[in-house]
Amino acid sequence: MNTFSTIAYTKTDEAPALATHSLLPILRAFTKSSGIKYELMDISLAARILSHFPEVLSSDQKVPDALAELGELATKPEANIVKLPNISASIPQLQDAIKELQSKGFAIPDFPAEPKTEKEQIIKATYAKVLGSAVNPVLREGNSDRRVAKPVKEYAQNNPHSMGSWKKDSKSHVAHMQKGDFYGSEKSVIVPHACKVNIEFIDASGQAKRLKENIFLLDGEVIDASAMNREALRSFLSEQIQNSVEQEVLFSLHMKATMMKVSDPIIFGHCVDSYLGEVMDQHGETLKSAGFNPNNGLSSFYDTLEGLSAEQKVSIQATLKLVLSSRPPMAMVNSDKGITNLHVPSDVIIDASMPAMIRNSGQMWG
């Protein structure tokens, strides 16, 4: 009787899903005689959403929480998981996935961006479990091995990515805040003995709001905190937008909103707001009351614009045209489709976008 070893193979979204259809049958055929079998574990965005709302699904619609199962498996020595790239969902991606699932008959609730009831707060907290980089922290908790096989490493060394030449008069540059950011405000302390702490926000009037409590720290553990100054951020963004105009270079923002899913979407939103400038000053209330959230990018702006009255739309478009005449051209994610660097917070991921820009002679598509 054969004793099979099992490899957990993750089912994910987009291109990796296409690769699975072609590669997985080959792997199964190749390893079958060796007593190895593959178990497909669905951690796609759709599956992760559905697994959190079993109470609203019929028995044939329910899906297991494969990520939780893999998280438990990852802590065991016998774990063997092939993890393919997956979507680290931004709010716009989450909303699109919810809409698509609802259209296919899954009675999951809408995402409440601004919850007004306790029920909506619970729903938002549930959806928060699938936002951002929700998969990697779980699967890397255990015996994750990310080393590259020697032949693959040698091939990469012998066939490096092309590197474009940089001109001496290139105006491309990286700008960062000089003060008022997380780096400049960071404070840390080594606790002398085991204890528990609370996290509080103290407003300008001195009123304290407790955000988290009873966080247990170990003897000698390091705890630190930092804060972003809103006015310093807005000032920096305005300066860099104007600097791009004066230097005649493309303007772009490079972040990782999928991983830093609390802070970066907010910072991204401030950049969108700053770029729109007078549009938000004059029409911000109209746009926001119609559903526009700068944190979701320019795609949210244009979608909201289509839902306004003809009179409102014409007025906002006139202001937008005037504003854009004084703004620098923006780097593009997809110039053919008009998708800019500020369209969706998850479209630009710094650890992919910056190396690509460097290899391309410090240039981006505009």
N, C-alpha and C positions, 0 to 999 in steps of 0.2 A: 504494500500500500504506500502510495506516494505521500510525503509530508511536504506541503507547499509553504514557501516563504511568501509573505504578502508585502507588496509595495503600495503605499497609498499615493495615488496619482491625482492631483487636484484638477478639477474642472473649473475653468475661469472664463473670462469674457474676451471678446474681440479677437485679435490676432492669435493669442495662445489657444483659443478654442478651435480655430481653424487648423492650427498645427496638431492639436490633439486628434482630430479626425484622421489625419494622415500618418502621424507618428505612432500613436498608441497601438494600433493594430500590428504594426511592425515589431514594436517592443514585445507585445504579447506573443507573437509567433516566434520571435527569436529566443525568448527565455522560457517558453513552455516546457521544453525538454529538460530544463534545469531545475524544475520544481518551483518556479517563481510565478506568482499570479499578481495581477494588478487590480486594485480596488479603486474605482473612480469616486472621488469625494467632491461633491459640488459646493464650491465656495464662491461661485459667481455672485455678483451684486444682487441679482434677482433672487437667488436661493437664500442668501443671507437675510434679505428683507422678509421673505415668506416665512423663514424659520422662526422669526420673532413674533408672528401674528397667527399662531395656530388656532386661536379661539374664533377667528372670523372666516376660517377656511373650511371647506368640506373635506371629508376624509381622503378623497382622491387628490386634493390639492395640497395637502400638508407635506412639508419636506423636513427632513431631520436637520438639526443644527450641526452640520458637518464640521464647521470651524471649531466648535466646542469639543467635538470628538477628537479632532486632530490636535487640539491644544493639550488634551489629556494624554494622547499618544506621544506627543513630542517630548514629554518628560520621562519617558521610559527608555531604557537602554536598547530595546529591540526595535525602536522606531526607525522606519525607513520611508521617508516622504519625499516625493518628487513634487516640488512646489513651483508652479508656473506663475508668470507675472499676472497680477490681477488689478482691477480698477480700485484706486483709492478715491472713493467718490467724493466729489464736491456736492454742495447743496443743489446746484442746477442738474447735475447728473443724477442725483438721488430723486429729484422731482420728476425727471424724464422717465426714470425706471418705474417709479410708482404709477405714473400715468399710463405707461405701456402695460404694466401688469393689470391695472384696473380695466383697461380696454379688452383684456383677454379673459375677464370674468373673475379676477381675484378681488374680493371685497375688502382690500386693505384700506386703512384710512389715509386721508391726505396728510401731507407734512405740514404741521402748524408752525409757520415761521415765527409767529408771535402768539404763543399760547395764552388764552384768556381764562381757561378753566383748568381745574386740577386734572381732568381727563386729558385735555390737550397737552398739558405739561408731561404727563406720563407717556403719551404718544411720541412727543418730541424726544424725550429721553430714550425711548426705545429705538427710534430711528438713529439717534446719535451713536448707537453701538455699531452701525454699519458705515458711518461717515469716516472719511479720511483713511489713514493707514491702519485699518482695523485688523488686518490679517497678519502682517509681519510680526508685530509684537507678540502675538499668540504662538505662531509657529517657531519663532526664534527663541522662545522661552527655554526650550530643552536642548537636545543635542544637535543643533543646527550646524551643518558643515557646508560652508560656502567656498571652499577651496576649489580652484580650477584644476582639472585634470592636466597632467604634465604635457601631453601632446597638444592640447588646446592652448595652453599657455605658450608653448614653443611656437605654435603657428602664429599666435597674436604678436609675439616678439619679432618673428621673421617677416610678418606682413602687417606692419603698423598702419593705423589710419593715416590717410593723406593729411598733410599739414600745409595749409596755404602760407604763402610768404606775407610778411607784414611790411608795409611801407613805413619809412621813417617819419613821414608826415601824417600818419594815421591819427585821426581825431578820436578814435574809439577809446573809451575809458570807463572804468567802474567807479561809481560814486557811492559813498555810504555816509550815514549820519556821523557827525563828529561829537555830538552830545545828545543827551535826552533819550537814548535808546536802551535796549535791554543790556547791551554790553557795558555801557557807561554807568548804569545804575545798579549793577549786580552787587549784592552783599551776601557773604556767606559766613557760617559759624560752625565750629565743631562742637557738638554737644558733649559736655563732660560726663554725662551719665544717661542711662535710658530714661526716656520721658515721653510725654505726649504733648502735642502742640495744636493750636488752632490757627486758621488763616482768616484774617479779618481785613476788610476794606474800610479805610477811614476817609470820609469825604472832606471837602474843604471846610465844613462847619464843625468838624471834629466828631461827627456821628460815626459809630462803628457798625459795620454789617458783617456778621459772621458768614463766611463762605464755606468753610470746611472745619470740622472739629474732630478731636480725638485721633490725630494722626500720630501713630506710635513710632518713635525713633530709638535706634539702638545706641548703646554706649559707644562714643567716638564717631557717630555718624555725622556726615556733613549735610547741612540743610542750607539752601540759599534762595534768594528771591531777587527779582528785578522787575522793572516797570518801564513801559514806553510812555513818554510824554507826548500827548496828542498835539499840542501846539508846536513842539519841536519837529514832530513828524510832518505836519502840514507845511511848516516853513521850509523844511528840507525838500519836500516834493515840489513845491512851487518854484524853489530855486533851481532844481534840476530840470524842470520843464522849460524854464526860461533859458537855462544854460544850453539846452539842446537846440533851442531856436537860434541862439547866438552863434553856436558852433556849427550849425547846419548838419546835425547828426540825427539819426533815428533815436527815438525815445523808447526805452523798454524797461520793464520791471521783472526782476528774477527772484522768485520765492519758492517755497515748497508748501503751498496751502493745504495739500493733501496730508502731509505729515504733521505740520504745525497747525492743526485744524481749529484751534481756538484763536490764536493771535493773528496768523497770516491772512485769513480771509478778511479780518477787520482792517489790517494794514492795506491790503489790496483794495478794499472799499474806499479808504481814504484817498488812494491814488486815483481811482476812477472819479471820485468826487472832485478832486483837485484838477484833473484833466478837463472835466466838463465845466468847471469854473462857474461863469455867469449863468449857465443853463440851470445849475442847481440853485444858485442864488435867487433866480427869478421864478423858476418853475419847480423847485424841489418839493414843495408841499403837494402840488398837483400830481407829480410823478410818484411820490412815495405813497400817497393815498390810493393810487391806482395799482400799487403792488411793486414798484421799482425798489430794489435794494442794491445799492452800489457794491455791496460785498459779493454779489453774484455776477458782477461784471457788466460790460457794455451790451452783451446779448440780452440781459434783463432789461436794459434801457430801451433797446429797439423793440423788444417784444411788448413792453408796456406802452410804447409810443403808438403801436398799431391799434391798441384798444381804446385810445382816447378819441374824443370828438374831433371832427374835421377842423374846427376852429382852434382847439387846443394844440392839435398836431402841427398846424401851420405855424402857430406862434412859437412853439418850441423848436421846430426845424429852422426857423429864421434866426433864433438866438444861437442855435447849434452851429449854423453856417458861419455866423460872425465869430464865434469862439474858435472854431477850427482854423479860421484864417490866421489866427495868432498863435497857434499851437505847432509844435514840431511834428513832422511825420512820425508815425508809430511803426515799430517793428511788427511784422506779421507772423502769425502762426500758419495761416493758409491764405496767401495773397490771392489765389484764384477765387476763393469763396468770400474774400473780404473779412476774414476772421483775424482780428488784431491781437496783440499781446495782452490787451486788457479785456478781451471778450468774456472769458471764463477763468476763474481762479485756478482751476486744475489743468489748464492747457499748457502752462509754462512751469516746468519743474527745474529748479536751478541746477541740479547735478546732471541734467541732460542738456539744458539750453546753453549754459556757459561753455562747456567743452566744445559744443558744436560751433559756437560763435568764435572761439579761439582758433579752432582748426580751419575756419573759413576766413582767415585773415582779419579777424576782428569785425566781420561784417554780418549783417542779418538782412533778410528780405524786408523790403518796405513797400 
